[in-house]
Amino acid sequence: MTKQKLPEILSNKDYNSPSVFLPENLLREARRQKDIAPCSVPSVCILDPDGDLVHYLKERGLAKKNTCWACYHSKLYQFDLDGTTIGILPCVVGASYAVLVAEQLFVSGCKMLISVTSAGIINEPGNSKRFALIAEAIRDEGTSYHYIPQEVSASISESLLYSLDSIKQDLWVNAKSWTTDAPYRETAEAIEAMKIAGVTCVEMEAAALYALSIAKQKAIICFAHLTNTMAQGEGDFEKGEHFGSIDTLQLLKVIFANQI
């Protein structure tokens, strides 16, 4: 019997072997080329894939560009949230880009990363809550398979989940998401399979971010803002006041008020 060949994405993986290409080395060269002095980014950073919260903060003069960030591919801003300086990066969309940026943030001084992404609804939550704390993500993307074996679940750390569950959940529901690399290949058959699997929403980053969290023991929290039904009807993708910025800020305030 011919041995079945593994798909290339699962081949040549040694999860205990260190990478040759390191984010700190890339940033060393970026600092040299850009003449950026070594300094740290805020200890808590936010990924804002839609960019709406960054736009809201900048428009009101509440966010300024961080001068320590040496990444070639993104811009880091910072703002004050009830006395805490928070870093925030707009338009970091997709698993591979999110993890590239996250890797660089963690070697630049970030200690906790929170992603708040828009998501399509697969199964309506049984209430009116429009944020989902992603507790587990189905790994239908590529990046996570470079960090953890295929049999490992891409899930939030138990300690972070416990801490978040200790907060009165006025704003979110715990959920399973489906992380895809190909949003325009969400077929009826795939969506039905996810419905049966109890998936609440579909997004593009969580599985890879949680794989990084597991592999390198980093504090990462992924929220989904349940905003759409994959444009199945007109009037979709409504996020709320100021494109969801007010609600997202309230979500972040609740988290930090409880010292997560």
Beta strands, then each sheet from edge to edge (+ up, - down):
strand 1: 44-48
strand 2: 63-65
strand 3: 77-81
strand 4: 84-90
strand 5: 112-121
strand 6: 131-140
strand 7: 154-155
strand 8: 172-180
strand 9: 201-203
strand 10: 219-228
sheet 1: 2+ 3- 4+ 1+ 5+ 9- 8- 6- 7+
sheet 2: 2+ 3- 4+ 1+ 5+ 10+
end
